[in-house]
């Protein structure tokens, strides 16, 4: 049974709620270049308010940090259970030795790859997972990365999840940030923030259920989901820690009982 505290459609849903979302790719997002989104549910409006509060506090995040789709995919695997600085060091090793290509990664022995990505931690496990992903693209798509990324969304997600070591969060990160599909990425920060603010039950909610909370109540827009997830990560890292810093957080007063704000007013 769904344990999301979804808020029912209400007359308040007809009110204007401005969503500060870039019209183009989020890499070009600058303050003042926005359009208005009007979610059709109160839950959607509260999520939009959450987005607006975080965007005003942190500013655009310009995610994912990566120069190519392949680099984004490699980063999505390496970032499991570590911080991004360690991932950058590992990717830097691959770049410096000109190993950040599909061909090089496919031909490299897993033991050699493990040593190159050592700064990312759990390097033996991550090397095998990364090799599994690369081998999947080579075997199923003949090494044609654009063809892989242009696959139909459901087929692409199912394929990613079939790769040993690739779970929903990693698969959806690749879908959103490399393939630019409107799939909302759920992570530990998302669960922690929404549960602490009373938007979901504290226990028992699944990845898919929490993802549905966003995707059922918000417009499907890859740039919007990109920026929203990045802002959630920043909030989790800086404020919604295991020992939260609520009095400093932009979401201190936000939750299911907070007023729906028109951020454009």
Sine and cosine of phi, psi and omega as CSV:
sin_phi,cos_phi,sin_psi,cos_psi,sin_omega,cos_omega
0.00,0.00,0.68,-0.73,-0.01,-1.00
-0.90,0.44,0.78,-0.63,-0.04,-1.00
-0.95,-0.32,0.35,0.94,0.05,-1.00
-0.99,0.15,0.69,-0.72,0.06,-1.00
-1.00,0.10,0.92,0.39,-0.03,-1.00
-0.94,0.34,0.73,-0.69,-0.03,-1.00
-1.00,-0.01,0.70,-0.72,-0.10,-1.00
-0.94,0.34,0.39,-0.92,0.07,-1.00
-0.89,0.45,0.69,-0.72,-0.11,-0.99
-0.66,-0.75,0.20,-0.98,0.04,-1.00
-0.88,0.47,-0.43,0.90,0.03,-1.00
-0.90,0.44,-0.34,0.94,0.00,-1.00
-0.90,0.43,-0.32,0.95,0.00,-1.00
-0.99,0.14,-0.21,0.98,-0.02,-1.00
-0.96,0.27,0.36,-0.93,-0.03,-1.00
-0.98,0.21,0.76,-0.65,0.13,-0.99
-0.80,-0.60,0.90,-0.44,-0.04,-1.00
-0.99,0.11,0.74,-0.67,0.02,-1.00
-0.90,-0.43,0.89,-0.46,-0.09,-1.00
-0.99,0.16,0.99,0.10,-0.08,-1.00
-0.86,-0.51,0.69,-0.73,0.02,-1.00
-0.94,0.33,0.61,-0.79,0.01,-1.00
-0.97,0.22,-0.44,0.90,-0.04,-1.00
-0.94,-0.33,-0.29,-0.96,0.05,-1.00
-0.86,0.51,0.59,-0.80,-0.10,-1.00
-0.91,0.41,-0.27,0.96,0.05,-1.00
-0.92,0.39,-0.37,0.93,-0.01,-1.00
-0.98,-0.19,0.13,0.99,-0.07,-1.00
-0.92,0.39,0.76,-0.64,0.08,-1.00
-0.68,-0.73,0.43,-0.90,0.00,-1.00
-0.85,0.53,0.70,-0.72,0.03,-1.00
0.99,-0.12,-0.17,0.99,-0.02,-1.00
-0.96,-0.29,0.98,0.19,-0.15,-0.99
-0.75,-0.66,0.25,-0.97,0.21,-0.98
-0.73,-0.69,0.20,-0.98,-0.10,-0.99
-0.99,-0.17,0.74,-0.67,0.07,-1.00
-0.91,-0.42,0.70,-0.72,0.03,-1.00
-0.86,-0.50,1.00,-0.03,0.04,-1.00
-0.87,0.50,0.49,-0.87,-0.06,-1.00
-1.00,-0.09,0.26,0.97,0.05,-1.00
-0.62,-0.78,0.35,-0.94,0.04,-1.00
-0.92,0.40,-0.60,0.80,0.06,-1.00
-0.86,0.50,-0.71,0.71,0.03,-1.00
-0.87,0.49,-0.65,0.76,0.00,-1.00
-0.92,0.40,-0.62,0.79,0.03,-1.00
-0.92,0.39,-0.60,0.80,0.06,-1.00
-0.91,0.41,-0.62,0.79,0.06,-1.00
-0.90,0.44,-0.66,0.75,0.07,-1.00
-0.86,0.51,-0.66,0.75,0.05,-1.00
-0.85,0.52,-0.73,0.68,0.01,-1.00
-0.86,0.51,-0.74,0.67,-0.05,-1.00
-0.88,0.48,-0.68,0.73,0.02,-1.00
-0.87,0.49,-0.67,0.75,-0.02,-1.00
-0.95,0.30,-0.64,0.77,0.00,-1.00
-0.90,0.43,-0.66,0.75,0.02,-1.00
-0.90,0.43,-0.58,0.82,-0.04,-1.00
-0.97,0.23,-0.74,0.67,-0.11,-0.99
-1.00,-0.10,-0.46,0.89,-0.15,-0.99
0.98,0.19,0.12,-0.99,-0.02,-1.00
-0.87,0.50,0.64,-0.77,-0.05,-1.00
-0.99,-0.12,-0.33,0.94,0.04,-1.00
0.81,0.59,0.73,0.68,0.03,-1.00
-1.00,0.07,0.27,-0.96,-0.10,0.99
-1.00,0.08,0.57,-0.82,0.06,-1.00
-0.93,0.36,0.96,-0.27,-0.02,-1.00
0.02,-1.00,0.59,-0.80,-0.08,-1.00
-1.00,0.03,-0.40,0.91,-0.03,-1.00
-0.68,-0.73,0.26,-0.97,0.05,-1.00
-0.87,0.49,-0.64,0.77,0.00,-1.00
-0.90,0.43,-0.65,0.76,0.02,-1.00
-0.89,0.46,-0.63,0.78,0.06,-1.00
-0.88,0.47,-0.70,0.72,-0.02,-1.00
-0.90,0.43,-0.69,0.72,0.04,-1.00
-0.87,0.49,-0.70,0.72,0.02,-1.00
-0.88,0.47,-0.60,0.80,0.00,-1.00
-0.90,0.44,-0.55,0.84,0.05,-1.00
-0.98,0.21,-0.69,0.72,-0.10,-1.00
-0.95,0.31,-0.42,0.91,-0.07,-1.00
-0.97,0.24,-0.10,1.00,0.04,-1.00
-0.87,0.49,0.84,-0.54,0.09,-1.00
0.86,0.51,0.58,0.81,0.09,-1.00
-0.40,-0.91,0.11,-0.99,0.04,-1.00
-0.99,-0.10,0.29,-0.96,-0.15,-0.99
-0.92,0.38,-0.49,0.87,0.02,-1.00
-0.87,0.50,-0.63,0.78,0.03,-1.00
-0.93,0.38,-0.60,0.80,0.04,-1.00
-0.90,0.44,-0.67,0.74,0.00,-1.00
-0.87,0.50,-0.63,0.77,0.03,-1.00
-0.90,0.43,-0.68,0.73,0.00,-1.00
-0.91,0.42,-0.71,0.70,0.02,-1.00
-0.91,0.42,-0.59,0.81,0.06,-1.00
-0.87,0.50,-0.63,0.78,0.06,-1.00
-0.87,0.49,-0.71,0.71,-0.01,-1.00
-0.91,0.42,-0.67,0.74,0.00,-1.00
-0.90,0.43,-0.71,0.70,-0.06,-1.00
-0.88,0.48,-0.50,0.87,0.00,-1.00
-0.98,-0.20,0.22,0.98,0.02,-1.00
0.81,0.58,0.69,0.73,-0.02,-1.00
-0.95,-0.31,0.03,1.00,-0.05,-1.00
-1.00,-0.02,0.91,0.40,0.09,-1.00
-0.60,-0.80,0.40,-0.92,-0.02,-1.00
-0.87,0.50,-0.67,0.74,-0.04,-1.00
-0.90,0.43,-0.73,0.69,-0.04,-1.00
-0.91,0.41,-0.68,0.73,-0.01,-1.00
-0.92,0.39,-0.57,0.82,0.00,-1.00
-0.94,0.35,-0.63,0.78,-0.07,-1.00
-0.99,0.12,-0.25,0.97,-0.06,-1.00
-0.97,0.24,0.66,-0.75,0.09,-1.00
-0.92,0.39,0.59,-0.81,-0.06,-1.00
-0.88,0.48,-0.53,0.85,0.01,-1.00
-0.92,0.38,-0.61,0.79,0.03,-1.00
-0.93,0.36,-0.69,0.72,0.03,-1.00
-0.86,0.50,-0.65,0.76,-0.01,-1.00
-0.85,0.53,-0.66,0.75,0.00,-1.00
-0.93,0.36,-0.57,0.82,0.00,-1.00
-0.93,0.36,-0.54,0.84,-0.04,-1.00
-0.98,-0.19,0.29,0.96,-0.06,-1.00
-0.78,0.63,-0.64,0.77,-0.01,-1.00
-0.86,0.51,-0.38,0.92,-0.04,-1.00
-0.97,0.24,-0.15,0.99,0.00,-1.00
0.98,0.22,0.38,-0.92,-0.05,-1.00
0.72,0.69,0.66,0.75,-0.22,-0.98
-0.91,0.42,-0.53,0.85,0.03,-1.00
-0.93,0.37,-0.68,0.74,0.03,-1.00
-0.92,0.40,-0.72,0.69,-0.04,-1.00
-0.93,0.38,-0.54,0.84,0.05,-1.00
-0.90,0.45,-0.68,0.73,0.03,-1.00
-0.91,0.42,-0.65,0.76,0.00,-1.00
-0.91,0.41,-0.67,0.74,0.01,-1.00
-0.91,0.41,-0.66,0.75,0.06,-1.00
-0.90,0.44,-0.63,0.78,0.04,-1.00
-0.86,0.50,-0.68,0.74,0.00,-1.00
-0.91,0.40,-0.72,0.69,0.00,-1.00
-0.89,0.45,-0.69,0.72,0.01,-1.00
-0.89,0.46,-0.60,0.80,0.04,-1.00
-0.88,0.48,-0.71,0.71,-0.01,-1.00
-0.91,0.41,-0.65,0.76,0.01,-1.00
-0.92,0.39,-0.70,0.72,-0.06,-1.00
-0.96,0.29,-0.67,0.74,-0.11,-0.99
-1.00,-0.02,-0.43,0.90,-0.07,-1.00
-0.81,-0.58,0.26,0.97,0.03,-1.00
0.82,0.57,0.54,0.84,0.03,-1.00
0.96,0.28,0.23,0.97,-0.01,-1.00
-1.00,-0.02,1.00,-0.07,-0.06,-1.00
-0.90,0.44,-0.69,0.73,0.05,-1.00
-0.85,0.52,-0.65,0.76,0.04,-1.00
-0.89,0.46,-0.67,0.74,0.04,-1.00
-0.86,0.52,-0.74,0.67,-0.07,-1.00
-0.96,0.29,-0.34,0.94,0.00,-1.00
-1.00,-0.03,0.03,1.00,0.00,-1.00
-0.89,0.45,0.39,-0.92,0.05,-1.00
-0.85,0.53,0.63,-0.78,-0.19,-0.98
-0.83,0.55,-0.75,0.66,-0.03,-1.00
-0.89,0.46,-0.68,0.73,0.02,-1.00
-0.90,0.45,-0.65,0.76,0.00,-1.00
-0.90,0.44,-0.68,0.73,0.00,-1.00
-0.92,0.40,-0.69,0.72,0.02,-1.00
-0.88,0.47,-0.63,0.77,0.03,-1.00
-0.90,0.44,-0.71,0.71,0.02,-1.00
-0.88,0.48,-0.68,0.73,-0.02,-1.00
-0.94,0.35,-0.30,0.95,0.04,-1.00
-0.98,0.18,-0.23,0.97,-0.01,-1.00
-0.98,0.18,0.80,-0.60,-0.01,-1.00
-0.87,0.49,0.82,-0.57,0.02,-1.00
0.99,-0.12,-0.09,1.00,0.03,-1.00
-0.97,-0.26,0.94,-0.35,0.01,-1.00
-0.99,-0.13,-0.05,-1.00,-0.06,-1.00
-0.84,0.54,-0.69,0.73,-0.05,-1.00
-0.90,0.43,-0.70,0.71,0.01,-1.00
-0.92,0.39,-0.69,0.73,0.02,-1.00
-0.87,0.49,-0.71,0.71,-0.04,-1.00
-0.95,0.33,-0.51,0.86,0.09,-1.00
-0.89,0.45,-0.65,0.76,0.04,-1.00
-0.92,0.40,-0.67,0.74,0.02,-1.00
-0.88,0.47,-0.72,0.70,-0.07,-1.00
-0.97,0.26,-0.77,0.64,-0.18,-0.98
-1.00,-0.01,-0.49,0.87,0.02,-1.00
-0.99,-0.13,-0.70,0.71,-0.03,-1.00
-1.00,-0.04,-0.14,0.99,0.05,-1.00
0.84,0.54,0.71,0.70,0.05,-1.00
-0.99,-0.15,0.55,-0.84,-0.01,-1.00
-0.97,0.22,0.95,0.32,0.03,-1.00
-0.88,-0.48,0.82,-0.58,-0.04,-1.00
-0.99,0.12,0.79,-0.62,-0.01,-1.00
-1.00,0.04,0.77,-0.64,0.03,-1.00
-0.95,-0.30,0.73,-0.69,0.07,-1.00
-0.68,-0.73,-0.07,-1.00,-0.05,-1.00
-0.89,0.46,-0.56,0.83,0.02,-1.00
-0.90,0.43,-0.65,0.76,0.00,-1.00
-0.87,0.50,-0.75,0.66,0.01,-1.00
-0.88,0.47,-0.71,0.70,-0.07,-1.00
-0.89,0.46,-0.72,0.70,-0.04,-1.00
-0.91,0.41,-0.74,0.67,-0.06,-1.00
-0.94,0.35,-0.56,0.83,0.03,-1.00
-0.95,0.31,-0.63,0.77,0.01,-1.00
-0.92,0.40,-0.48,0.88,-0.01,-1.00
-1.00,-0.09,0.16,0.99,0.12,-0.99
0.97,0.24,0.29,0.96,0.01,-1.00
-1.00,0.09,-0.36,0.93,0.07,-1.00
-0.65,-0.76,0.30,-0.95,0.06,-1.00
-0.91,0.40,0.46,-0.89,-0.07,-1.00
-0.95,0.31,-0.42,0.91,-0.04,-1.00
-0.70,-0.72,0.49,-0.87,0.19,-0.98
1.00,-0.08,-0.21,0.98,-0.03,-1.00
-0.98,0.22,0.67,-0.75,-0.03,-1.00
-1.00,-0.04,0.20,-0.98,0.07,-1.00
-0.84,0.54,-0.75,0.67,-0.05,-1.00
-0.90,0.44,-0.62,0.78,0.00,-1.00
-0.91,0.41,-0.67,0.75,0.01,-1.00
-0.94,0.34,-0.60,0.80,0.07,-1.00
-0.89,0.45,-0.64,0.77,0.02,-1.00
-0.89,0.47,-0.54,0.84,0.01,-1.00
-0.84,0.54,-0.65,0.76,0.01,-1.00
-0.98,0.20,-0.73,0.69,-0.14,-0.99
-0.97,0.24,-0.41,0.91,0.04,-1.00
-0.99,0.13,-0.32,0.95,-0.11,-0.99
-0.88,-0.48,0.01,1.00,-0.02,-1.00
-0.80,-0.60,0.45,-0.89,0.07,-1.00
-0.90,0.43,0.66,-0.75,-0.02,-1.00
-0.98,0.20,0.98,-0.18,-0.04,-1.00
-0.64,-0.77,0.89,-0.45,-0.10,-0.99
-0.88,0.48,-0.66,0.75,-0.01,-1.00
-0.90,0.44,-0.66,0.76,0.03,-1.00
-0.89,0.45,-0.77,0.64,0.00,-1.00
-0.88,0.47,-0.61,0.79,0.04,-1.00
-0.83,0.56,-0.83,0.56,-0.06,-1.00
-0.92,0.39,-0.63,0.77,-0.03,-1.00
-0.88,0.48,-0.75,0.66,0.00,-1.00
-0.88,0.47,-0.67,0.74,0.02,-1.00
-0.87,0.49,-0.64,0.77,0.02,-1.00
-0.93,0.37,-0.59,0.81,0.06,-1.00
-0.89,0.45,-0.66,0.75,0.03,-1.00
-0.88,0.48,-0.70,0.71,0.02,-1.00
-0.88,0.48,-0.65,0.76,0.01,-1.00
-0.90,0.44,-0.70,0.71,0.01,-1.00
-0.90,0.43,-0.64,0.76,-0.03,-1.00
-0.94,0.33,-0.60,0.80,-0.15,-0.99
-0.99,-0.14,-0.49,0.87,-0.12,-0.99
-0.78,-0.63,-0.77,0.63,-0.07,-1.00
-1.00,0.06,0.88,0.47,-0.01,-1.00
-0.99,0.11,-0.04,-1.00,0.06,-1.00
-0.85,0.53,-0.61,0.79,0.17,-0.99
-0.96,-0.29,0.99,-0.14,-0.18,-0.98
-0.93,0.36,0.48,-0.88,0.07,-1.00
-0.93,-0.36,0.91,0.42,-0.16,-0.99
-0.89,0.46,-0.58,0.81,-0.09,-1.00
-0.94,0.35,-0.23,0.97,0.01,-1.00
-0.97,-0.25,-0.10,0.99,-0.16,-0.99
-1.00,0.03,0.61,-0.79,0.03,-1.00
-0.91,0.42,-0.32,0.95,-0.04,-1.00
-0.99,-0.14,0.22,0.98,-0.10,-1.00
-0.80,0.60,-0.65,0.76,-0.04,-1.00
-0.99,-0.17,0.11,0.99,-0.09,-1.00
-1.00,0.01,0.58,-0.81,0.06,-1.00
0.25,-0.97,-0.13,-0.99,-0.08,-1.00
-0.91,0.40,-0.30,0.95,0.01,-1.00
-0.96,-0.27,0.02,1.00,0.00,-1.00
-0.98,0.21,0.45,-0.90,0.00,-1.00
-0.92,0.38,0.52,-0.85,0.08,-1.00
-0.99,0.16,0.85,-0.52,-0.12,-0.99
-0.98,-0.22,0.57,-0.82,0.17,-0.99
-1.00,-0.09,0.99,-0.16,-0.09,-1.00
-0.95,0.32,-0.18,0.98,-0.01,-1.00
-1.00,0.01,-0.13,0.99,-0.05,-1.00
-1.00,0.08,0.00,0.00,0.00,0.00
